[in-house]
Structures are given as C-alpha cells and as structure tokens.
C-alpha cells in the first residue's frame, strides 16, 4: 500500500502565502511524476502544478507566477509554495503521485486525502 499524507492547509487572507507538503510512504519502488490538484465546491478537480523526477515543472495558467512546485526525492516529498493568494484559490488541494509499487512492479496513480485551503478576509 502507498500513502500520501498532506499538510499545510488553512485559512489565509488575500495576498497571503501558504506552503503545502505531501510525503509518500509504503512499498515504493520508484516515483515518477508528482503534482497538486484542487477542487472547489461544485467544480471538477483541476491540475495546479506537476513536477517530474528530475524537476521539470508544469503549471496551470491561473497560478503561474504565484505558485511554485518542488520536490525532495530522497524524502519522497512534494511541496507547493503558494503566494499572492486570491479568493478563487479556495479549494481542497490534493497531492498526486505516479508510483511503481513493490513487490509486483505495478504502476499506479495515488492520491492524498486532500487539505483545505481557504482564502478570505
């Protein structure tokens, strides 16, 4: 089994900053892409940012220039630094990882439980 544990969500004012963390654990052979997605009430889950094993990043246009994704492969951890937060950033943020698991070598897409980010004055 693979577990993704997220932390760092909370309530912030517009213009504020927040840093999310997600650590993967379990029977892991290797981790490929990792990323962050978000889902606001009544809306579908959308991509926020992704990062490859070697650090190539991709961002949604809505967060480009404000959010930064990074990862520490030795810790199986991915981060999302969020700056200049806006009310429209309010959502549940989910961590995602593409994992090759042991002992089967099966490839799977895994998700964290989600962490609430609320941007409001």
PLY file of the C-alpha trace (Angstrom):
ply
format ascii 1.0
element vertex 121
property float x
property float y
property float z
element edge 120
property int vertex1
property int vertex2
end_header
0.00 0.00 0.00
1.09 3.57 -0.75
0.06 6.50 1.40
0.23 10.20 0.56
-0.05 12.48 3.59
-0.67 16.19 3.03
-0.19 19.07 5.44
-0.09 22.86 5.46
-3.62 23.87 4.53
-5.54 26.52 6.40
-7.18 29.94 6.32
-5.27 32.90 4.90
-6.12 36.43 3.83
-6.00 37.54 0.20
-2.41 38.29 -0.75
-1.09 35.87 1.83
1.08 32.79 1.45
0.85 29.13 2.34
3.11 26.12 1.85
1.69 22.64 1.33
3.66 19.42 1.82
2.94 15.85 0.74
5.01 12.84 1.77
4.66 9.44 0.12
5.33 6.23 2.02
4.78 2.49 1.73
6.02 -0.23 -0.59
7.54 2.07 -3.18
9.98 1.05 -5.87
10.05 4.42 -7.60
8.01 7.60 -8.01
7.54 9.23 -11.37
5.55 12.47 -11.72
4.15 14.17 -8.63
1.67 17.00 -8.59
-1.03 19.06 -6.97
-4.67 19.32 -7.98
-7.54 21.29 -6.50
-11.31 21.06 -6.38
-13.63 23.89 -5.42
-17.23 23.23 -4.33
-19.39 22.33 -7.31
-16.43 22.13 -9.69
-14.26 19.39 -11.12
-10.77 18.58 -9.93
-8.21 20.59 -11.90
-4.46 20.42 -12.28
-2.48 23.04 -10.36
1.14 22.00 -10.91
3.25 18.93 -11.66
6.92 18.04 -11.35
8.93 15.23 -12.92
11.55 13.21 -11.09
14.28 15.47 -12.43
12.45 18.69 -11.64
10.70 19.71 -14.84
7.60 21.66 -13.81
4.24 22.49 -15.31
1.66 25.00 -14.03
-1.92 25.91 -14.69
-2.19 29.39 -16.20
-4.23 30.56 -13.23
-1.34 30.00 -10.79
1.68 30.66 -12.99
4.00 33.19 -11.38
2.34 32.81 -7.97
2.79 29.12 -7.08
5.98 27.06 -7.06
6.14 23.26 -7.00
9.26 21.48 -5.81
10.20 18.02 -4.58
12.74 16.23 -2.44
13.20 12.79 -3.97
15.22 11.50 -1.01
12.19 12.18 1.21
9.53 11.20 -1.35
8.02 14.61 -0.72
6.48 17.27 -2.95
5.77 20.86 -1.93
3.57 23.66 -3.19
4.53 27.21 -2.26
1.52 29.47 -2.78
1.98 33.24 -2.83
-0.31 36.19 -3.61
-3.30 34.04 -2.81
-6.71 35.01 -4.18
-10.22 34.04 -3.05
-10.58 31.97 -6.22
-7.72 29.78 -4.98
-10.05 28.46 -2.28
-10.38 24.70 -2.75
-9.44 21.31 -1.42
-5.89 20.63 -2.61
-4.92 17.05 -3.42
-1.47 15.54 -3.77
-0.91 13.05 -6.60
1.93 10.66 -7.35
2.67 8.11 -10.06
4.19 5.17 -8.21
5.73 1.82 -9.12
4.95 -0.39 -6.13
6.67 -3.40 -4.59
6.80 -6.35 -4.90
4.75 -6.54 -8.12
6.21 -3.64 -10.06
2.68 -2.42 -10.78
2.28 1.20 -11.85
-0.47 3.19 -10.17
-1.83 6.68 -9.67
-2.19 7.59 -5.98
-3.94 10.46 -4.21
-3.75 12.08 -0.82
-6.78 12.76 1.35
-6.89 16.46 0.49
-6.24 19.56 2.54
-8.50 22.62 2.69
-7.14 25.99 1.60
-9.43 28.95 2.26
-8.53 32.47 1.11
-10.83 35.03 2.71
-10.76 38.31 4.58
0 1
1 2
2 3
3 4
4 5
5 6
6 7
7 8
8 9
9 10
10 11
11 12
12 13
13 14
14 15
15 16
16 17
17 18
18 19
19 20
20 21
21 22
22 23
23 24
24 25
25 26
26 27
27 28
28 29
29 30
30 31
31 32
32 33
33 34
34 35
35 36
36 37
37 38
38 39
39 40
40 41
41 42
42 43
43 44
44 45
45 46
46 47
47 48
48 49
49 50
50 51
51 52
52 53
53 54
54 55
55 56
56 57
57 58
58 59
59 60
60 61
61 62
62 63
63 64
64 65
65 66
66 67
67 68
68 69
69 70
70 71
71 72
72 73
73 74
74 75
75 76
76 77
77 78
78 79
79 80
80 81
81 82
82 83
83 84
84 85
85 86
86 87
87 88
88 89
89 90
90 91
91 92
92 93
93 94
94 95
95 96
96 97
97 98
98 99
99 100
100 101
101 102
102 103
103 104
104 105
105 106
106 107
107 108
108 109
109 110
110 111
111 112
112 113
113 114
114 115
115 116
116 117
117 118
118 119
119 120
